[in-house]
Amino acid sequence: MSGRDIHAVPAYGRDYKSAAAVKADWQAGKDFRCAVSGQYLSVRDAVPAQVWIRYAKLSKLVRVH
């Protein structure tokens, strides 16, 4: 992954109602999917970019990294 913004969505059909829940799962190491490539990523990956995750049925966006 390159050094630019990454937009991701929750993996495995998960969804969240709050930004706090998204951030908690990111910090806990849960998997998310890159919205463009479909590649899985988590906090365990060395991601040299800002990571934004969509939640609330993909209607909201929160920065987690």
Secondary structure, DSSP 8 states (H G I E B T S, - for coil): --SS-EEEEESTT---SSHHHHHHHHHTT--EEETTT--EE-TTS---S-EEEEETTTTEEEE--
